[in-house]
Structures are given as C-alpha cells and as structure tokens.
Amino acid sequence: MSVTESRRPKDAETHIGNHKLDPSTLMMGYGFDPALSEGSLKPPIFLTSTFVFDKAADGKRFFEGITNKHGSGGKAEGLVYSRFNGPNQEILEDRLKIWEDAETSLTFSSGMTAIATLLLAFVRPGDVVIHSGPLYAATESIINKILPQFGVHYVDFPAGATREELDEVMANAKAKGRVAMIYLESPANPTNVLVDVEAVAAARAAAFGDEAELPPIAIDNTFLGPLWAKPLAQGADITVYSLTKYAGGHSDLVAGGLVGKQSLLDKVRLMRNTMGGICDPNTAWMLMRSLETLELRMTRAGENAEKVCAFLRDHPKVEKVGYLGFLEEGSRQADIYERHCTGAGSTFSLYLKGGEREAFAFLDTLKIAKLAVSLGGTETLASAPAAMTHLSVPDERRAALGISDNLVRISIGVEKAEDLIVDFENALRAV
Ligand SMILES: *Cc1c(COP(=O)(O)O)cnc(C)c1O
C-alpha cells in the first residue's frame, strides 16, 4: 500500500527467521497496517474518488510517478486518484502476487479488461501475436477480430503442440512481422489440453534469443491458478486471471488480474492509468476476503472433483470423462502435467453416451448442481457448451475441438462430495 512516506505501513513480514511463510498464511494480513486505519483489523473500503496531498510538492512527485516521468513505470509514491490506485487495490495486488512469488501484479474490472489492456499495451501496427488455441471465446475475438482492425495479425497453434511444431510456428510468425506477444491459455477450454510452457519458452529462446527484447509469454491461468499451476516457474512472464472464477470463488463478482515481471507490467500499468479499468475498491475488498480461503476452497473442490470423476468414469451411461487426473500414463500430456501442475483442478468435461437429448435430460434433472456457465465458485455448475458458450463456433471448428452435443461441462464446488455423487447418479438415471 503506497501512502506518503510518513504513513508507510510497517514492512510486511514474509518470513520468521529463515522460515518463509506460506501464501495461505499471508492472505490474512499482508500489506495492511491496522495502525493506518484506526486499528481496524480488516482494511476499510476506501470509497473515495481522490486523495488529499500533504504538500503541493507531494502532488507533483506522485504525478511524476503516474506519468512515468522518471521511469517509475506509472507507479506513484502515494495515492492520487482512484483511476490510478487505491488502498484496497494495492493491498489486493500485493497479496495476489505472493501466490506465484511474482514481482508485481495489477487488478482490473474484469478478466477481459485485463486481457484487452495487456494486449493493447504491447501491440503496434504490423505486429503479430502468436497464440495457442482454443482460447476463451472473448479473448479469441480480441485477437482475431479487434486487433486486425489496427493492423495486428496472429498465428495460432494447437494447445498440445510439440517443440518441433512450436519452432515452426515461431519461424512462420517471424516471417510475418515483429512478434509482440506469445499468448497462451492452459488448460484449453473445453478440451482441457495443456500447453507445454517450458517448450514454448525454449522455442522462443531459439527463435528470438539474439534480439534485445524477447516477445513476452503471457498465459491465462484461470483454470488451475494460482494454486495448481504457477506458469511463471516454467518460463512465462505474465499470468492472466479472470479473478471472477476460483480466485473470487463465490460467483458474486467480476474482476481480472495480471501477475508477473515488473518491467512488463509497468507498460500495462501506464495503459491502465490512461484507459481506466482498475478493479473498484468494493470488489477489491471482496477479493481480499476470497483470497483468505483460496487454498481451503480450491483444495476441497479439487478433492471433490477427484471423487466425482472416479464415480462418473465407471458409469454405464458415460462415454468419457475429460479430467486432468485421468491423463494416459506415459503420454505427452501426462508429461506436461507432471512438470507443470500440482493438481487436476475441479473443472472437467463429461461426455454422455448419446447427444443433446441426453445432455439436456441430465442437466434438467440436477438438483444440487446449478445449470449455469462460469466456473470456480463454491457451488457446482454444469452447462452444455455446444448449446451455450460455444453455440456461435462454426460446426467444423466445434467438431475439431471435440465440442459435441453430448458434452457437459462441470465445475465442482465445495459441497459434500457424497451429495454431489448422489445428485449426478440421480441425473444419470434420467438420461
Ligand atoms: C471467464 C474467463 C475469462 C474472462 O474473464 P471475465 O472475468 O469474465 O472477464 C478469461 N479467460 C478464461 C479462461 C475464463 O474462464
């Protein structure tokens, strides 16, 4: 939390002696000094549009920060105006970065605001964006429809691409223009295919190693982060979040975040200072509350998913369960999983025997699980991608992605696993 020098909070403790504190411990107090807020144990919500400077010289110094006058990267020494910064957002950003041992973090009014601001901060006319596919539909729209209006083009590759395929993709992209960014999403939705981030980083080094600035690798880590995957450790520079999902975790807010290298996120901060799109103080406060239970919630949801998937896999009306815990031993995807992930998550694909009729009968009979799109909340959600989220995807592409009419997408919550199994068993009876 950056306030004027005299009001700076006590140094946040991240260690006791040599013992490094776990993120789950730090979420309760890190970055907030009660002495700055009348002893309040929890940070108040700072509902103010602007902040009072002690002296005119402070205002000048802070604005020099906001406008990057001396290379501060848009970060001011003190609080200025709520489009730039605020206490709630700064504490939230300090806590969010801890999960990945990252240098810095920025929060936004939605996942898509984070993604749009990130891309706009890096692209120039004539550039190329390399991306894994499939991507979240709105992200794909930005890269494939909006950026081309400004002369920015793309080269895509399938999420599971090998090192050899990646080398070829990098060469193709280089031939088309300056590569502004390598944008990944893993696991891909709804196929659950993992991207080999280590292979992408190695292919980038081979293709661009002689250049002064490597194109940054950004990765949408919404499905597994920040608990089960930490792609910065595999060579990514920026992780991207829809905080609406597991991080928010209660299906009651919309927000986004970027976590990663300071030098790169400074460019995004300058763009956010200009365009707006910062997370509002109330949502930031709700996210801080959510982060206190992030590990508990995600751990329980992950354990539930494991039990539910074990039940579904053997059911006679089920064709297949696309769950990261069931990767074929010795396969390339299993190898990526071993190197990149510490848990299989709680969002998976259930393929029923049959088609739309069977999928709809199943969805319409569920009692605990709610029929809604989205994921990562405390409650279990189920939907039919072919008829809902991916309805507008052309038939051939849908077939190539395995988005068939019998596919039900499920995000498991923190209910009692035994109750969920009874709910699914009952719904399968109706199929
Ligand atoms: C939901 C989602 C987004 C978009 O986030 P919003 O918060 O809805 O703007 C981006 N990527 C993935 C993987 C998502 O699931």
The ligand as an SDF file (V2000), in Angstrom:
LIG
                    3D

 15 15  0  0  0  0  0  0  0  0999 V2000
  -14.0620  -16.2240  -17.5900 C   0  0  0  0  0  0  0  0  0  0  0  0
  -12.7660  -16.2940  -18.2980 C   0  0  0  0  0  0  0  0  0  0  0  0
  -12.1820  -15.1510  -18.8700 C   0  0  0  0  0  0  0  0  0  0  0  0
  -12.8750  -13.8010  -18.8740 C   0  0  0  0  0  0  0  0  0  0  0  0
  -12.9900  -13.2840  -17.6120 O   0  0  0  0  0  0  0  0  0  0  0  0
  -14.1550  -12.2540  -17.1490 P   0  0  0  0  0  0  0  0  0  0  0  0
  -13.8340  -12.0510  -15.7170 O   0  0  0  0  0  0  0  0  0  0  0  0
  -15.4650  -12.9360  -17.4090 O   0  0  0  0  0  0  0  0  0  0  0  0
  -13.9950  -11.0240  -17.9850 O   0  0  0  0  0  0  0  0  0  0  0  0
  -10.9550  -15.2900  -19.4820 C   0  0  0  0  0  0  0  0  0  0  0  0
  -10.3210  -16.4790  -19.5450 N   0  0  0  0  0  0  0  0  0  0  0  0
  -10.8490  -17.5930  -19.0100 C   0  0  0  0  0  0  0  0  0  0  0  0
  -10.1020  -18.8800  -19.1130 C   0  0  0  0  0  0  0  0  0  0  0  0
  -12.0810  -17.5520  -18.3680 C   0  0  0  0  0  0  0  0  0  0  0  0
  -12.6160  -18.6660  -17.8630 O   0  0  0  0  0  0  0  0  0  0  0  0
  1  2  1  0
  2  3  1  0
  2 14  2  0
  3  4  1  0
  3 10  2  0
  4  5  1  0
  5  6  1  0
  6  7  2  0
  6  8  1  0
  6  9  1  0
 10 11  1  0
 11 12  2  0
 12 13  1  0
 12 14  1  0
 14 15  1  0
M  END
$$$$
